[in-house]
Amino acid sequence: MTDYEQHPWEPYIPQNARILIMGTFPPGPHRWSMDFYYPNRTNDFWYMMGLIFFGNREALLTPGTKNFDLAKIKALLNDKGIAMNDTVKVARRLKNNASDKFLEVIEPVDLHALLKRMPLCHTVITTGDKATVIAAEQLGVQPPAMGHSVTSVGDITLWRCPSTSRAYPLPLAKKAEFYSVAMTGTVLNSQQSSRD
């Protein structure tokens, strides 16, 4: 059917990928500010990553603009060994928006095949409820509670983190705390967390 959408991007896999971050499915192209994961300027993801790794929510923007700096983003992912992909390969939007609530999953990403391409990967972090359910099902585990993890038979740790959509009612600093624990094993210090 013509209203099915194919995921627009290949997985982003640094050579040393140890962590895989998985959302559900990107917004429509009319919302993109760059041709890469979390392209919507109103999504907190890259502001949160700036806060976690640089102590500055605007660290991954081109200076003096509101545009994401894709070269800086890829350099960070490469440096930290963080891969990016989503849990849905083919989807249908039941309403013309990016909400997971109105997203029909036609074909999930093959998580096992993806992990085979990343022999060093030990952690999968999901960015919301639907992504967590899809990943947990493929890993053969129960979805963990928010901010918690569960380990699969193959020793992959699945962390459930909050959605980075601004529609999810949690301040940026609080979202960053969840992701910081999952990615680095440490909580942001209070000075970093307060820079929201």
TORKOL-4160 file (C-alpha; in steps of 0.2 Angstrom, whole numbers, padded with zeros to 4 digits, m for minus):
196
<pt num="1" X="0000" Y="0000" Z="0000"/>
<pt num="2" X="0006" Y="0017" Z="m0004"/>
<pt num="3" X="0003" Y="0024" Z="0014"/>
<pt num="4" X="0017" Y="0012" Z="0021"/>
<pt num="5" X="0033" Y="0021" Z="0025"/>
<pt num="6" X="0050" Y="0013" Z="0024"/>
<pt num="7" X="0063" Y="0019" Z="0037"/>
<pt num="8" X="0073" Y="0032" Z="0028"/>
<pt num="9" X="0091" Y="0029" Z="0036"/>
<pt num="10" X="0103" Y="0014" Z="0037"/>
<pt num="11" X="0108" Y="0010" Z="0055"/>
<pt num="12" X="0123" Y="0021" Z="0061"/>
<pt num="13" X="0136" Y="0009" Z="0067"/>
<pt num="14" X="0153" Y="0016" Z="0073"/>
<pt num="15" X="0167" Y="0003" Z="0072"/>
<pt num="16" X="0168" Y="0002" Z="0091"/>
<pt num="17" X="0149" Y="0002" Z="0095"/>
<pt num="18" X="0145" Y="m0004" Z="0112"/>
<pt num="19" X="0128" Y="0004" Z="0114"/>
<pt num="20" X="0114" Y="0004" Z="0103"/>
<pt num="21" X="0100" Y="0018" Z="0105"/>
<pt num="22" X="0083" Y="0014" Z="0097"/>
<pt num="23" X="0068" Y="0024" Z="0095"/>
<pt num="24" X="0052" Y="0019" Z="0086"/>
<pt num="25" X="0051" Y="0028" Z="0069"/>
<pt num="26" X="0056" Y="0045" Z="0063"/>
<pt num="27" X="0044" Y="0060" Z="0060"/>
<pt num="28" X="0039" Y="0064" Z="0042"/>
<pt num="29" X="0052" Y="0073" Z="0031"/>
<pt num="30" X="0043" Y="0089" Z="0033"/>
<pt num="31" X="0049" Y="0090" Z="0051"/>
<pt num="32" X="0067" Y="0086" Z="0047"/>
<pt num="33" X="0081" Y="0099" Z="0050"/>
<pt num="34" X="0094" Y="0086" Z="0045"/>
<pt num="35" X="0095" Y="0069" Z="0037"/>
<pt num="36" X="0099" Y="0059" Z="0052"/>
<pt num="37" X="0091" Y="0052" Z="0068"/>
<pt num="38" X="0081" Y="0063" Z="0079"/>
<pt num="39" X="0080" Y="0077" Z="0065"/>
<pt num="40" X="0066" Y="0087" Z="0073"/>
<pt num="41" X="0073" Y="0103" Z="0082"/>
<pt num="42" X="0059" Y="0101" Z="0094"/>
<pt num="43" X="0065" Y="0084" Z="0100"/>
<pt num="44" X="0076" Y="0084" Z="0116"/>
<pt num="45" X="0087" Y="0070" Z="0110"/>
<pt num="46" X="0103" Y="0080" Z="0104"/>
<pt num="47" X="0101" Y="0094" Z="0117"/>
<pt num="48" X="0101" Y="0080" Z="0130"/>
<pt num="49" X="0116" Y="0072" Z="0123"/>
<pt num="50" X="0125" Y="0089" Z="0123"/>
<pt num="51" X="0120" Y="0090" Z="0141"/>
<pt num="52" X="0126" Y="0073" Z="0146"/>
<pt num="53" X="0143" Y="0073" Z="0137"/>
<pt num="54" X="0148" Y="0092" Z="0136"/>
<pt num="55" X="0137" Y="0099" Z="0151"/>
<pt num="56" X="0129" Y="0111" Z="0138"/>
<pt num="57" X="0113" Y="0108" Z="0130"/>
<pt num="58" X="0118" Y="0118" Z="0114"/>
<pt num="59" X="0135" Y="0109" Z="0112"/>
<pt num="60" X="0129" Y="0099" Z="0096"/>
<pt num="61" X="0122" Y="0115" Z="0087"/>
<pt num="62" X="0131" Y="0125" Z="0075"/>
<pt num="63" X="0137" Y="0140" Z="0085"/>
<pt num="64" X="0126" Y="0155" Z="0083"/>
<pt num="65" X="0112" Y="0145" Z="0075"/>
<pt num="66" X="0098" Y="0133" Z="0080"/>
<pt num="67" X="0104" Y="0120" Z="0068"/>
<pt num="68" X="0111" Y="0103" Z="0073"/>
<pt num="69" X="0129" Y="0100" Z="0068"/>
<pt num="70" X="0129" Y="0083" Z="0060"/>
<pt num="71" X="0148" Y="0082" Z="0060"/>
<pt num="72" X="0149" Y="0085" Z="0078"/>
<pt num="73" X="0135" Y="0073" Z="0082"/>
<pt num="74" X="0144" Y="0059" Z="0072"/>
<pt num="75" X="0160" Y="0063" Z="0080"/>
<pt num="76" X="0152" Y="0061" Z="0097"/>
<pt num="77" X="0144" Y="0044" Z="0092"/>
<pt num="78" X="0160" Y="0038" Z="0085"/>
<pt num="79" X="0170" Y="0043" Z="0101"/>
<pt num="80" X="0158" Y="0035" Z="0113"/>
<pt num="81" X="0154" Y="0020" Z="0103"/>
<pt num="82" X="0135" Y="0023" Z="0101"/>
<pt num="83" X="0125" Y="0016" Z="0087"/>
<pt num="84" X="0109" Y="0023" Z="0081"/>
<pt num="85" X="0094" Y="0014" Z="0074"/>
<pt num="86" X="0075" Y="0012" Z="0076"/>
<pt num="87" X="0064" Y="m0003" Z="0081"/>
<pt num="88" X="0053" Y="m0001" Z="0066"/>
<pt num="89" X="0058" Y="m0004" Z="0048"/>
<pt num="90" X="0041" Y="m0001" Z="0039"/>
<pt num="91" X="0026" Y="0008" Z="0047"/>
<pt num="92" X="0010" Y="0016" Z="0043"/>
<pt num="93" X="0004" Y="0032" Z="0052"/>
<pt num="94" X="m0014" Y="0031" Z="0057"/>
<pt num="95" X="m0014" Y="0050" Z="0059"/>
<pt num="96" X="m0002" Y="0062" Z="0050"/>
<pt num="97" X="0010" Y="0064" Z="0065"/>
<pt num="98" X="0025" Y="0057" Z="0073"/>
<pt num="99" X="0016" Y="0050" Z="0088"/>
<pt num="100" X="0020" Y="0031" Z="0093"/>
<pt num="101" X="0002" Y="0030" Z="0099"/>
<pt num="102" X="m0004" Y="0032" Z="0081"/>
<pt num="103" X="0009" Y="0021" Z="0072"/>
<pt num="104" X="0005" Y="0004" Z="0065"/>
<pt num="105" X="0021" Y="m0007" Z="0065"/>
<pt num="106" X="0021" Y="m0016" Z="0048"/>
<pt num="107" X="0039" Y="m0023" Z="0050"/>
<pt num="108" X="0050" Y="m0022" Z="0065"/>
<pt num="109" X="0069" Y="m0021" Z="0063"/>
<pt num="110" X="0078" Y="m0037" Z="0065"/>
<pt num="111" X="0087" Y="m0033" Z="0081"/>
<pt num="112" X="0097" Y="m0050" Z="0081"/>
<pt num="113" X="0104" Y="m0047" Z="0064"/>
<pt num="114" X="0108" Y="m0029" Z="0069"/>
<pt num="115" X="0117" Y="m0034" Z="0084"/>
<pt num="116" X="0127" Y="m0047" Z="0074"/>
<pt num="117" X="0135" Y="m0032" Z="0065"/>
<pt num="118" X="0140" Y="m0025" Z="0082"/>
<pt num="119" X="0151" Y="m0038" Z="0091"/>
<pt num="120" X="0156" Y="m0027" Z="0105"/>
<pt num="121" X="0138" Y="m0021" Z="0109"/>
<pt num="122" X="0132" Y="m0025" Z="0126"/>
<pt num="123" X="0118" Y="m0012" Z="0129"/>
<pt num="124" X="0102" Y="m0007" Z="0120"/>
<pt num="125" X="0093" Y="0009" Z="0126"/>
<pt num="126" X="0076" Y="0012" Z="0120"/>
<pt num="127" X="0068" Y="0029" Z="0119"/>
<pt num="128" X="0050" Y="0026" Z="0124"/>
<pt num="129" X="0036" Y="0013" Z="0127"/>
<pt num="130" X="0033" Y="0006" Z="0110"/>
<pt num="131" X="0052" Y="0005" Z="0106"/>
<pt num="132" X="0054" Y="m0004" Z="0123"/>
<pt num="133" X="0040" Y="m0017" Z="0119"/>
<pt num="134" X="0047" Y="m0021" Z="0102"/>
<pt num="135" X="0065" Y="m0023" Z="0108"/>
<pt num="136" X="0060" Y="m0033" Z="0123"/>
<pt num="137" X="0050" Y="m0045" Z="0112"/>
<pt num="138" X="0065" Y="m0048" Z="0101"/>
<pt num="139" X="0077" Y="m0051" Z="0115"/>
<pt num="140" X="0065" Y="m0063" Z="0124"/>
<pt num="141" X="0063" Y="m0052" Z="0140"/>
<pt num="142" X="0049" Y="m0043" Z="0149"/>
<pt num="143" X="0050" Y="m0024" Z="0146"/>
<pt num="144" X="0059" Y="m0016" Z="0161"/>
<pt num="145" X="0051" Y="m0002" Z="0171"/>
<pt num="146" X="0056" Y="0016" Z="0166"/>
<pt num="147" X="0074" Y="0019" Z="0171"/>
<pt num="148" X="0078" Y="0001" Z="0174"/>
<pt num="149" X="0086" Y="m0013" Z="0164"/>
<pt num="150" X="0085" Y="m0031" Z="0161"/>
<pt num="151" X="0098" Y="m0043" Z="0153"/>
<pt num="152" X="0093" Y="m0056" Z="0140"/>
<pt num="153" X="0100" Y="m0073" Z="0138"/>
<pt num="154" X="0113" Y="m0067" Z="0126"/>
<pt num="155" X="0120" Y="m0055" Z="0139"/>
<pt num="156" X="0112" Y="m0039" Z="0131"/>
<pt num="157" X="0106" Y="m0026" Z="0143"/>
<pt num="158" X="0090" Y="m0018" Z="0138"/>
<pt num="159" X="0087" Y="m0001" Z="0147"/>
<pt num="160" X="0070" Y="0008" Z="0146"/>
<pt num="161" X="0072" Y="0027" Z="0145"/>
<pt num="162" X="0059" Y="0041" Z="0143"/>
<pt num="163" X="0054" Y="0047" Z="0126"/>
<pt num="164" X="0064" Y="0063" Z="0121"/>
<pt num="165" X="0049" Y="0070" Z="0112"/>
<pt num="166" X="0044" Y="0087" Z="0120"/>
<pt num="167" X="0026" Y="0080" Z="0121"/>
<pt num="168" X="0033" Y="0068" Z="0135"/>
<pt num="169" X="0031" Y="0079" Z="0151"/>
<pt num="170" X="0048" Y="0078" Z="0159"/>
<pt num="171" X="0061" Y="0091" Z="0160"/>
<pt num="172" X="0077" Y="0089" Z="0149"/>
<pt num="173" X="0088" Y="0088" Z="0164"/>
<pt num="174" X="0077" Y="0073" Z="0171"/>
<pt num="175" X="0078" Y="0064" Z="0154"/>
<pt num="176" X="0097" Y="0067" Z="0154"/>
<pt num="177" X="0098" Y="0058" Z="0171"/>
<pt num="178" X="0090" Y="0042" Z="0165"/>
<pt num="179" X="0101" Y="0042" Z="0149"/>
<pt num="180" X="0117" Y="0046" Z="0158"/>
<pt num="181" X="0114" Y="0031" Z="0170"/>
<pt num="182" X="0111" Y="0019" Z="0155"/>
<pt num="183" X="0125" Y="0026" Z="0144"/>
<pt num="184" X="0139" Y="0030" Z="0157"/>
<pt num="185" X="0133" Y="0021" Z="0173"/>
<pt num="186" X="0134" Y="0038" Z="0182"/>
<pt num="187" X="0121" Y="0051" Z="0186"/>
<pt num="188" X="0124" Y="0068" Z="0180"/>
<pt num="189" X="0130" Y="0080" Z="0194"/>
<pt num="190" X="0118" Y="0092" Z="0201"/>
<pt num="191" X="0127" Y="0107" Z="0192"/>
<pt num="192" X="0125" Y="0099" Z="0175"/>
<pt num="193" X="0107" Y="0093" Z="0178"/>
<pt num="194" X="0102" Y="0111" Z="0183"/>
<pt num="195" X="0107" Y="0118" Z="0166"/>
<pt num="196" X="0090" Y="0115" Z="0158"/>
